[in-house]
Amino acid sequence: MCVDELKQYKIVYTEAAEEDILSKAEYIEKAYHDSDLAYKWYTRLRTQIQKDLSFLPYKYQSYDVGVWAGQGIREYVLRNDIILYSVDEQNASVLIHASFTRGKNIAEDIWEE
């Protein structure tokens, strides 16, 4: 199989995931007094998610912890960020559910769609 023949998945963000990502960007801007740094973090995260999850999204491990157990959630880690997502084969899409900072107790957060 040629790389050009690989199935490409559309990346879709839930409202909760969008809020998670924007909240962290706002935190970076306020904590470091640097809007450029926040923008760079935001664009790097979104770009890497697009690049790494658009093709072969099953290559990242399942996240079967707490309320996510048995839900088909997978975990993508980029630097200090953990992205929880699922794959919708029928619609050829990757649904981004949440974004967390590494070290946070993810299991304590409630996951609702």
LOTI-368368 format. One record per residue (C-alpha): x, y, z; residue number from 1. Coordinates in pm, 1 decimal. Layout:
BEGIN
+----------+----------+----------+------+
|     east |    north |       up | resi |
+----------+----------+----------+------+
|        X |        Y |        Z |  NUM |
...
+----------+----------+----------+------+
This chain:
BEGIN
+----------+----------+----------+------+
|     east |    north |       up | resi |
+----------+----------+----------+------+
|      0.0 |      0.0 |      0.0 |    1 |
|    128.3 |    342.1 |    -94.1 |    2 |
|    118.0 |    624.2 |    161.5 |    3 |
|   -109.9 |    815.9 |    -75.5 |    4 |
|   -364.9 |    534.1 |    -43.2 |    5 |
|   -392.7 |    562.9 |    336.8 |    6 |
|   -731.0 |    663.8 |    468.0 |    7 |
|   -741.8 |   1022.9 |    587.7 |    8 |
|   -957.3 |   1112.3 |    886.1 |    9 |
|  -1120.4 |   1447.7 |    949.4 |   10 |
|  -1040.6 |   1601.2 |   1289.5 |   11 |
|  -1347.3 |   1717.4 |   1483.2 |   12 |
|  -1332.1 |   1893.0 |   1820.9 |   13 |
|  -1608.8 |   1872.1 |   2079.3 |   14 |
|  -1710.4 |   2194.4 |   2247.2 |   15 |
|  -1549.3 |   2069.1 |   2568.7 |   16 |
|  -1218.3 |   2003.6 |   2391.5 |   17 |
|  -1224.6 |   2349.3 |   2232.7 |   18 |
|  -1283.6 |   2500.6 |   2576.9 |   19 |
|   -997.6 |   2296.0 |   2727.2 |   20 |
|   -753.4 |   2412.1 |   2461.5 |   21 |
|   -859.8 |   2777.5 |   2471.3 |   22 |
|   -847.9 |   2779.7 |   2852.3 |   23 |
|   -489.6 |   2659.0 |   2849.5 |   24 |
|   -392.1 |   2916.9 |   2587.8 |   25 |
|   -546.6 |   3188.5 |   2805.8 |   26 |
|   -362.8 |   3052.1 |   3108.7 |   27 |
|    -29.6 |   3061.4 |   2921.2 |   28 |
|    -96.6 |   3418.3 |   2808.9 |   29 |
|   -179.7 |   3537.0 |   3161.5 |   30 |
|     85.3 |   3336.4 |   3349.0 |   31 |
|    369.9 |   3434.1 |   3118.0 |   32 |
|    235.7 |   3770.2 |   2999.3 |   33 |
|    308.9 |   3653.7 |   2646.7 |   34 |
|     35.1 |   3631.3 |   2385.8 |   35 |
|    286.6 |   3512.6 |   2123.8 |   36 |
|    380.4 |   3213.9 |   2340.2 |   37 |
|     12.7 |   3125.3 |   2388.8 |   38 |
|    -48.9 |   3153.1 |   2015.5 |   39 |
|    255.0 |   2936.1 |   1933.6 |   40 |
|    141.8 |   2668.9 |   2181.5 |   41 |
|   -213.4 |   2675.6 |   2041.9 |   42 |
|   -108.9 |   2651.4 |   1677.5 |   43 |
|    155.0 |   2383.9 |   1748.4 |   44 |
|    -98.3 |   2168.7 |   1933.3 |   45 |
|   -365.7 |   2200.8 |   1665.1 |   46 |
|   -113.3 |   2141.9 |   1384.6 |   47 |
|     31.5 |   1831.2 |   1550.4 |   48 |
|   -312.5 |   1688.5 |   1623.1 |   49 |
|   -401.0 |   1734.7 |   1256.4 |   50 |
|    -74.1 |   1581.4 |   1140.9 |   51 |
|    -57.4 |   1287.9 |   1382.8 |   52 |
|   -423.4 |   1184.9 |   1403.2 |   53 |
|   -538.4 |   1233.9 |   1042.5 |   54 |
|   -363.8 |    914.4 |    935.7 |   55 |
|   -343.7 |    591.3 |   1135.8 |   56 |
|   -522.8 |    721.1 |   1448.2 |   57 |
|   -528.6 |    370.8 |   1597.6 |   58 |
|   -152.7 |    378.1 |   1651.3 |   59 |
|   -196.8 |    550.8 |   1988.6 |   60 |
|   -289.8 |    353.5 |   2298.8 |   61 |
|   -637.3 |    301.6 |   2438.7 |   62 |
|   -730.8 |    495.9 |   2750.4 |   63 |
|   -940.6 |    256.1 |   2956.5 |   64 |
|   -949.7 |    444.5 |   3285.9 |   65 |
|  -1251.4 |    551.4 |   3490.7 |   66 |
|  -1552.1 |    670.5 |   3292.0 |   67 |
|  -1355.5 |    624.6 |   2969.6 |   68 |
|  -1317.2 |    247.4 |   3013.3 |   69 |
|  -1477.4 |     58.3 |   2727.5 |   70 |
|  -1567.8 |    377.2 |   2539.9 |   71 |
|  -1308.6 |    340.6 |   2263.3 |   72 |
|  -1113.8 |    642.8 |   2386.7 |   73 |
|   -750.0 |    672.1 |   2287.2 |   74 |
|   -470.2 |    883.1 |   2432.1 |   75 |
|   -237.6 |   1105.8 |   2230.1 |   76 |
|     46.8 |   1274.1 |   2419.5 |   77 |
|    229.5 |   1579.3 |   2288.3 |   78 |
|    488.5 |   1725.8 |   2522.7 |   79 |
|    288.9 |   1814.1 |   2837.4 |   80 |
|    -52.7 |   1777.4 |   2677.4 |   81 |
|   -276.0 |   1472.7 |   2677.0 |   82 |
|   -549.6 |   1454.3 |   2416.6 |   83 |
|   -834.5 |   1205.4 |   2456.6 |   84 |
|  -1007.6 |   1110.7 |   2133.4 |   85 |
|  -1210.9 |    843.3 |   1959.9 |   86 |
|  -1226.2 |    724.0 |   1600.8 |   87 |
|  -1551.2 |    722.8 |   1404.0 |   88 |
|  -1490.1 |    486.7 |   1114.2 |   89 |
|  -1833.7 |    542.2 |    963.3 |   90 |
|  -1768.4 |    913.6 |    916.8 |   91 |
|  -1390.7 |    880.1 |    872.9 |   92 |
|  -1332.0 |   1121.4 |   1157.1 |   93 |
|  -1136.8 |   1155.5 |   1478.0 |   94 |
|  -1337.2 |   1315.1 |   1757.3 |   95 |
|  -1127.9 |   1508.8 |   2007.6 |   96 |
|  -1302.5 |   1484.7 |   2345.1 |   97 |
|  -1067.2 |   1654.6 |   2590.1 |   98 |
|   -726.8 |   1810.4 |   2640.2 |   99 |
|   -536.9 |   1796.0 |   2969.2 |  100 |
|   -199.6 |   1898.0 |   3101.7 |  101 |
|     22.5 |   1605.4 |   3195.9 |  102 |
|     25.0 |   1546.6 |   3570.1 |  103 |
|   -339.0 |   1638.3 |   3618.8 |  104 |
|   -557.3 |   1361.9 |   3761.0 |  105 |
|   -770.2 |   1305.4 |   3452.7 |  106 |
|   -979.3 |   1036.9 |   3619.9 |  107 |
|  -1128.3 |   1296.8 |   3854.9 |  108 |
|  -1274.9 |   1499.4 |   3569.1 |  109 |
|  -1622.5 |   1415.6 |   3447.4 |  110 |
|  -1655.2 |   1340.9 |   3078.6 |  111 |
|  -1983.8 |   1449.3 |   2926.7 |  112 |
|  -2080.9 |   1500.6 |   2567.1 |  113 |
+----------+----------+----------+------+
